[in-house]
Amino acid sequence: MTTLPKGPTNNILVNIQGIMDPIGYTLRLRERYGDPMSCPKMNGKPVLATGSVEGLRSVFAVPPEALDQMLAESFTAAMGESSLFVLSGARHTAMRKLLMPPFHGQRMRLYGKQICDLSLQHSRDLRPGREIVAQDLMHKISLQTIIHLVFGVTAPAEVARLEKLLEALRESFSLGLNITLMIPWLRREFGGFGPWARRVRATQDLRSFLDPELARRRAEPAERTDILSLLLEARQEDGTALSDLQIFEQLHTLLFAGHTTTAGALTWVLYFLGNAPAVLRRLQDELTALGADPDPEALAKAPYLEAVINETLRLRPPSPGVGRKLNAPMQIAGYDLPAGSGVFAQIIWAHHDPKVFPESAVFRPERFLERTYSPFEFLPFGGGNRRCIGAAFALYEMKLVLGTLLRRYSFELVSKKPVRVGLQGLPGSPVRVIVR
């Protein structure tokens, strides 16, 4: 089929509304145009969006060399030329293979006790009746996990310094920066003002911390398990070590993809549980049955805890959709597309497919106990060879953080007023809760 389906044509409007309301706007587009639909052209080439099982299979069940990252130029500007986000072909495969070990299997499980301990340590000041912002608690725990497990920094003064640097980097991911990345001529520092200047400054400040740390660790090698040290030890296929810039750009990518999204997902869990007291009771019963001090692996294997997290990720996936560029002519969702075309795999459409998820707008974790979903039905971390490399680690961290907290506390919503979805699918306003 060569005549493409209808769809929106205003590229600026689609991009801005997609940034401002990534879930609601995308679902409204499906209601209006159907699945699949066309999107505004990219460099004169057609762009198709689909979230059907068949459409997603045609996107993700192809050889790795068939697809590249869409909007790679924007990601390069944000993350750097060696970022896993923008590498393609054999270079992407090799870097992914090199980065994979810390995020899977036994290596990942070495971090379990530390995650539980950090969750306890940074929730000790919670008191019954106290009102807190859920995002603040989850960002604190997620940030400390990154500082200790990714960077391997433990000295209090250095922890405090790195915390400020990482917070500045996180805050630089703003609406203004998203717009700047779409419009290359805006990527100027304008005398130190504006989103691009803040971004450059935050990046340079983090490098000023990391470069001496890398030099020290190279000069004084020691047996360590943090991810930064593992990257220092890693060797590329030609036997060479990663350069300081390559290490920085991979860490930068991990921070972008992992820190804010994990904290946001943990916040959404508390929000959904606050609106579903029966679910919370069942979850806490499961956690209590594990005993006074359960092993991290017992938490990680708790079936209802996993179902609660999966249902949250279904409704609030870290990325509502992912874009790919076709390196060769392909048929996607029944339409013939030439090389250079784009395709948006609409994860949020898949997660709201009424044939797969009846009453798809309802938070019902039990659905994940009743059946297993294919990677083309439930795919909160994307699919294919570019599926989020930290997916297993993020799920593991979420299970341990929630399992540790919810065995000790309940969190009651201050208001039942719906919380809107904001930038990057994160809560668009503070989720205020009372500790019980």
TAUR-V930314 format. One record per residue. N is the residue number from 1. RES is the residue in three letters. SS is DSSP state (H for helix, E for strand, C for the rest). NEAR is the number of other C-alpha atoms within 10 Angstrom. D_CENTER is the distance of its C-alpha to the mean C-alpha in whole Angstrom. Layout:
# TAUR-V930314
n & res & ss & near & d_center
N & RES & SS & NEAR & D_CENTER
N & RES & SS & NEAR & D_CENTER
This chain:
# TAUR-V930314
n & res & ss & near & d_center
1 & MET & C & 10 & 35
2 & THR & C & 10 & 35
3 & THR & C & 8 & 35
4 & LEU & C & 17 & 31
5 & PRO & C & 15 & 30
6 & LYS & C & 15 & 30
7 & GLY & C & 20 & 27
8 & PRO & C & 14 & 27
9 & THR & C & 12 & 28
10 & ASN & C & 11 & 27
11 & ASN & H & 12 & 25
12 & ILE & H & 12 & 24
13 & LEU & H & 11 & 24
14 & VAL & H & 17 & 22
15 & ASN & H & 15 & 19
16 & ILE & H & 15 & 20
17 & GLN & H & 14 & 20
18 & GLY & H & 17 & 17
19 & ILE & H & 18 & 15
20 & MET & H & 18 & 17
21 & ASP & C & 19 & 17
22 & PRO & C & 22 & 14
23 & ILE & C & 27 & 15
24 & GLY & H & 16 & 18
25 & TYR & H & 15 & 19
26 & THR & H & 19 & 18
27 & LEU & H & 17 & 20
28 & ARG & H & 11 & 23
29 & LEU & H & 16 & 23
30 & ARG & H & 18 & 23
31 & GLU & H & 10 & 26
32 & ARG & H & 12 & 28
33 & TYR & H & 14 & 28
34 & GLY & C & 16 & 27
35 & ASP & C & 21 & 25
36 & PRO & C & 24 & 25
37 & MET & E & 21 & 25
38 & SER & E & 22 & 26
39 & CYS & E & 22 & 24
40 & PRO & E & 19 & 25
41 & LYS & E & 15 & 27
42 & MET & E & 15 & 25
43 & ASN & C & 10 & 28
44 & GLY & C & 9 & 30
45 & LYS & E & 13 & 28
46 & PRO & E & 18 & 27
47 & VAL & E & 24 & 24
48 & LEU & E & 25 & 23
49 & ALA & E & 27 & 21
50 & THR & E & 26 & 21
51 & GLY & C & 27 & 19
52 & SER & C & 23 & 22
53 & VAL & H & 19 & 22
54 & GLU & H & 14 & 24
55 & GLY & H & 23 & 23
56 & LEU & H & 26 & 19
57 & ARG & H & 19 & 22
58 & SER & H & 18 & 23
59 & VAL & H & 27 & 20
60 & PHE & H & 21 & 18
61 & ALA & C & 12 & 22
62 & VAL & C & 13 & 23
63 & PRO & C & 10 & 24
64 & PRO & H & 16 & 21
65 & GLU & H & 15 & 24
66 & ALA & H & 18 & 24
67 & LEU & E & 25 & 21
68 & ASP & E & 22 & 19
69 & GLN & E & 18 & 16
70 & MET & C & 21 & 17
71 & LEU & C & 16 & 18
72 & ALA & H & 18 & 18
73 & GLU & H & 16 & 20
74 & SER & H & 17 & 18
75 & PHE & H & 19 & 15
76 & THR & H & 18 & 18
77 & ALA & H & 13 & 19
78 & ALA & H & 22 & 16
79 & MET & H & 22 & 15
80 & GLY & C & 21 & 18
81 & GLU & C & 17 & 20
82 & SER & C & 19 & 19
83 & SER & C & 23 & 15
84 & LEU & C & 26 & 14
85 & PHE & C & 23 & 12
86 & VAL & C & 21 & 16
87 & LEU & C & 20 & 18
88 & SER & C & 19 & 20
89 & GLY & H & 12 & 22
90 & ALA & H & 11 & 24
91 & ARG & H & 13 & 22
92 & HIS & H & 21 & 19
93 & THR & H & 16 & 20
94 & ALA & H & 15 & 22
95 & MET & H & 19 & 19
96 & ARG & H & 16 & 16
97 & LYS & H & 12 & 19
98 & LEU & H & 16 & 20
99 & LEU & H & 17 & 16
100 & MET & H & 12 & 16
101 & PRO & H & 15 & 18
102 & PRO & H & 23 & 17
103 & PHE & H & 19 & 14
104 & HIS & C & 15 & 16
105 & GLY & H & 12 & 20
106 & GLN & H & 10 & 22
107 & ARG & H & 13 & 21
108 & MET & H & 17 & 17
109 & ARG & H & 19 & 20
110 & LEU & C & 14 & 22
111 & TYR & C & 21 & 19
112 & GLY & H & 19 & 20
113 & LYS & H & 14 & 23
114 & GLN & H & 16 & 21
115 & ILE & H & 27 & 18
116 & CYS & H & 23 & 21
117 & ASP & H & 15 & 23
118 & LEU & H & 18 & 21
119 & SER & H & 25 & 20
120 & LEU & H & 16 & 23
121 & GLN & H & 11 & 24
122 & HIS & C & 14 & 22
123 & SER & C & 18 & 23
124 & ARG & C & 8 & 27
125 & ASP & C & 9 & 28
126 & LEU & C & 15 & 27
127 & ARG & C & 12 & 30
128 & PRO & C & 12 & 31
129 & GLY & C & 12 & 32
130 & ARG & C & 12 & 30
131 & GLU & E & 17 & 27
132 & ILE & E & 18 & 24
133 & VAL & E & 16 & 21
134 & ALA & H & 24 & 18
135 & GLN & H & 24 & 15
136 & ASP & H & 15 & 18
137 & LEU & H & 18 & 18
138 & MET & H & 26 & 14
139 & HIS & H & 20 & 14
140 & LYS & H & 18 & 17
141 & ILE & H & 23 & 16
142 & SER & H & 25 & 12
143 & LEU & H & 23 & 14
144 & GLN & H & 24 & 17
145 & THR & H & 22 & 15
146 & ILE & H & 21 & 14
147 & ILE & H & 20 & 17
148 & HIS & H & 19 & 19
149 & LEU & H & 18 & 17
150 & VAL & H & 21 & 16
151 & PHE & C & 20 & 19
152 & GLY & C & 17 & 21
153 & VAL & C & 19 & 23
154 & THR & C & 13 & 25
155 & ALA & C & 9 & 28
156 & PRO & H & 9 & 28
157 & ALA & H & 10 & 29
158 & GLU & H & 13 & 26
159 & VAL & H & 17 & 23
160 & ALA & H & 14 & 24
161 & ARG & H & 12 & 24
162 & LEU & H & 21 & 21
163 & GLU & H & 17 & 20
164 & LYS & H & 14 & 21
165 & LEU & H & 19 & 20
166 & LEU & H & 21 & 16
167 & GLU & H & 15 & 17
168 & ALA & H & 18 & 18
169 & LEU & H & 22 & 16
170 & ARG & H & 16 & 13
171 & GLU & H & 14 & 16
172 & SER & C & 22 & 17
173 & PHE & C & 19 & 13
174 & SER & C & 16 & 16
175 & LEU & H & 16 & 17
176 & GLY & H & 13 & 20
177 & LEU & H & 20 & 18
178 & ASN & H & 20 & 16
179 & ILE & H & 17 & 20
180 & THR & H & 18 & 21
181 & LEU & H & 21 & 19
182 & MET & H & 17 & 20
183 & ILE & C & 11 & 24
184 & PRO & H & 12 & 25
185 & TRP & H & 8 & 28
186 & LEU & H & 16 & 26
187 & ARG & C & 19 & 24
188 & ARG & C & 15 & 27
189 & GLU & C & 15 & 28
190 & PHE & H & 11 & 31
191 & GLY & H & 7 & 32
192 & GLY & H & 12 & 29
193 & PHE & C & 10 & 28
194 & GLY & C & 17 & 25
195 & PRO & H & 25 & 22
196 & TRP & H & 24 & 22
197 & ALA & H & 18 & 24
198 & ARG & H & 20 & 22
199 & ARG & H & 22 & 19
200 & VAL & H & 17 & 22
201 & ARG & H & 17 & 23
202 & ALA & H & 21 & 20
203 & THR & H & 20 & 20
204 & GLN & H & 14 & 23
205 & ASP & H & 16 & 23
206 & LEU & H & 19 & 21
207 & ARG & H & 18 & 23
208 & SER & H & 11 & 26
209 & PHE & H & 14 & 25
210 & LEU & H & 18 & 23
211 & ASP & H & 14 & 26
212 & PRO & H & 11 & 29
213 & GLU & H & 15 & 26
214 & LEU & H & 18 & 26
215 & ALA & H & 11 & 30
216 & ARG & H & 11 & 31
217 & ARG & H & 13 & 29
218 & ARG & H & 13 & 30
219 & ALA & H & 9 & 34
220 & GLU & C & 8 & 33
221 & PRO & C & 11 & 32
222 & ALA & C & 9 & 31
223 & GLU & C & 7 & 30
224 & ARG & C & 10 & 26
225 & THR & C & 17 & 23
226 & ASP & C & 19 & 20
227 & ILE & H & 22 & 18
228 & LEU & H & 24 & 19
229 & SER & H & 19 & 23
230 & LEU & H & 17 & 22
231 & LEU & H & 21 & 21
232 & LEU & H & 17 & 24
233 & GLU & H & 12 & 26
234 & ALA & C & 15 & 24
235 & ARG & E & 13 & 26
236 & GLN & C & 12 & 26
237 & GLU & C & 10 & 28
238 & ASP & C & 6 & 31
239 & GLY & C & 8 & 31
240 & THR & C & 9 & 30
241 & ALA & E & 15 & 27
242 & LEU & C & 16 & 24
243 & SER & C & 12 & 25
244 & ASP & H & 14 & 24
245 & LEU & H & 15 & 23
246 & GLN & H & 17 & 21
247 & ILE & H & 20 & 19
248 & PHE & H & 24 & 19
249 & GLU & H & 22 & 17
250 & GLN & H & 21 & 15
251 & LEU & H & 20 & 14
252 & HIS & H & 21 & 13
253 & THR & H & 20 & 10
254 & LEU & H & 20 & 9
255 & LEU & H & 18 & 9
256 & PHE & H & 16 & 8
257 & ALA & H & 18 & 5
258 & GLY & H & 23 & 5
259 & HIS & H & 22 & 8
260 & THR & H & 23 & 7
261 & THR & H & 21 & 4
262 & THR & H & 22 & 6
263 & ALA & H & 23 & 9
264 & GLY & H & 23 & 9
265 & ALA & H & 25 & 9
266 & LEU & H & 25 & 12
267 & THR & H & 24 & 13
268 & TRP & H & 25 & 13
269 & VAL & H & 20 & 15
270 & LEU & H & 25 & 17
271 & TYR & H & 23 & 18
272 & PHE & H & 19 & 19
273 & LEU & H & 22 & 21
274 & GLY & H & 20 & 23
275 & ASN & C & 17 & 24
276 & ALA & C & 13 & 24
277 & PRO & H & 13 & 27
278 & ALA & H & 11 & 28
279 & VAL & H & 19 & 25
280 & LEU & H & 20 & 24
281 & ARG & H & 13 & 28
282 & ARG & H & 13 & 27
283 & LEU & H & 22 & 24
284 & GLN & H & 19 & 26
285 & ASP & H & 13 & 29
286 & GLU & H & 18 & 27
287 & LEU & H & 23 & 26
288 & THR & H & 16 & 29
289 & ALA & C & 10 & 31
290 & LEU & C & 14 & 29
291 & GLY & C & 11 & 31
292 & ALA & C & 9 & 32
293 & ASP & C & 10 & 29
294 & PRO & C & 14 & 27
295 & ASP & C & 14 & 26
296 & PRO & H & 22 & 22
297 & GLU & H & 14 & 23
298 & ALA & H & 16 & 24
299 & LEU & H & 23 & 22
300 & ALA & H & 19 & 19
301 & LYS & C & 12 & 22
302 & ALA & C & 16 & 22
303 & PRO & H & 15 & 22
304 & TYR & H & 20 & 22
305 & LEU & H & 23 & 19
306 & GLU & H & 21 & 17
307 & ALA & H & 19 & 18
308 & VAL & H & 25 & 17
309 & ILE & H & 20 & 14
310 & ASN & H & 21 & 14
311 & GLU & H & 22 & 16
312 & THR & H & 24 & 13
313 & LEU & H & 24 & 10
314 & ARG & H & 25 & 13
315 & LEU & H & 21 & 14
316 & ARG & C & 23 & 11
317 & PRO & C & 26 & 8
318 & PRO & C & 22 & 4
319 & SER & C & 21 & 6
320 & PRO & C & 27 & 10
321 & GLY & E & 23 & 11
322 & VAL & E & 18 & 12
323 & GLY & E & 20 & 15
324 & ARG & E & 22 & 17
325 & LYS & E & 20 & 21
326 & LEU & E & 21 & 23
327 & ASN & C & 15 & 26
328 & ALA & C & 14 & 28
329 & PRO & C & 13 & 30
330 & MET & E & 18 & 28
331 & GLN & E & 15 & 29
332 & ILE & E & 20 & 25
333 & ALA & C & 22 & 26
334 & GLY & C & 14 & 30
335 & TYR & E & 16 & 30
336 & ASP & E & 15 & 31
337 & LEU & E & 23 & 29
338 & PRO & C & 16 & 30
339 & ALA & C & 16 & 29
340 & GLY & C & 21 & 26
341 & SER & C & 23 & 25
342 & GLY & E & 29 & 22
343 & VAL & E & 25 & 20
344 & PHE & E & 22 & 17
345 & ALA & E & 27 & 16
346 & GLN & E & 27 & 15
347 & ILE & H & 29 & 13
348 & ILE & H & 25 & 14
349 & TRP & H & 23 & 18
350 & ALA & H & 26 & 17
351 & HIS & H & 26 & 16
352 & HIS & C & 22 & 19
353 & ASP & C & 17 & 22
354 & PRO & C & 12 & 25
355 & LYS & C & 9 & 26
356 & VAL & C & 15 & 23
357 & PHE & C & 18 & 22
358 & PRO & C & 11 & 25
359 & GLU & C & 12 & 25
360 & SER & C & 15 & 22
361 & ALA & C & 13 & 21
362 & VAL & C & 11 & 22
363 & PHE & C & 18 & 20
364 & ARG & C & 17 & 22
365 & PRO & C & 19 & 20
366 & GLU & C & 14 & 24
367 & ARG & H & 16 & 23
368 & PHE & H & 17 & 21
369 & LEU & H & 12 & 24
370 & GLU & H & 9 & 26
371 & ARG & C & 8 & 25
372 & THR & C & 10 & 22
373 & TYR & C & 13 & 20
374 & SER & C & 9 & 20
375 & PRO & C & 16 & 17
376 & PHE & C & 23 & 18
377 & GLU & C & 23 & 18
378 & PHE & C & 24 & 15
379 & LEU & C & 24 & 12
380 & PRO & C & 25 & 9
381 & PHE & C & 22 & 7
382 & GLY & C & 25 & 10
383 & GLY & C & 20 & 13
384 & GLY & H & 17 & 16
385 & ASN & H & 17 & 16
386 & ARG & H & 21 & 13
387 & ARG & C & 14 & 11
388 & CYS & C & 18 & 8
389 & ILE & C & 23 & 10
390 & GLY & C & 18 & 8
391 & ALA & H & 18 & 8
392 & ALA & H & 15 & 11
393 & PHE & H & 18 & 11
394 & ALA & H & 19 & 8
395 & LEU & H & 18 & 11
396 & TYR & H & 24 & 13
397 & GLU & H & 24 & 13
398 & MET & H & 24 & 12
399 & LYS & H & 26 & 15
400 & LEU & H & 25 & 17
401 & VAL & H & 24 & 16
402 & LEU & H & 20 & 17
403 & GLY & H & 25 & 20
404 & THR & H & 23 & 21
405 & LEU & H & 16 & 21
406 & LEU & H & 17 & 23
407 & ARG & C & 19 & 25
408 & ARG & C & 13 & 27
409 & TYR & C & 16 & 26
410 & SER & C & 20 & 25
411 & PHE & E & 23 & 24
412 & GLU & E & 20 & 26
413 & LEU & E & 22 & 25
414 & VAL & C & 14 & 27
415 & SER & C & 12 & 27
416 & LYS & C & 10 & 26
417 & LYS & C & 9 & 26
418 & PRO & C & 10 & 22
419 & VAL & C & 15 & 19
420 & ARG & C & 14 & 18
421 & VAL & E & 18 & 15
422 & GLY & C & 17 & 14
423 & LEU & H & 17 & 12
424 & GLN & H & 25 & 9
425 & GLY & H & 24 & 10
426 & LEU & C & 25 & 10
427 & PRO & E & 19 & 14
428 & GLY & C & 14 & 16
429 & SER & C & 13 & 19
430 & PRO & C & 14 & 19
431 & VAL & C & 21 & 19
432 & ARG & E & 19 & 22
433 & VAL & E & 22 & 24
434 & ILE & E & 19 & 27
435 & VAL & E & 16 & 27
436 & ARG & C & 14 & 29
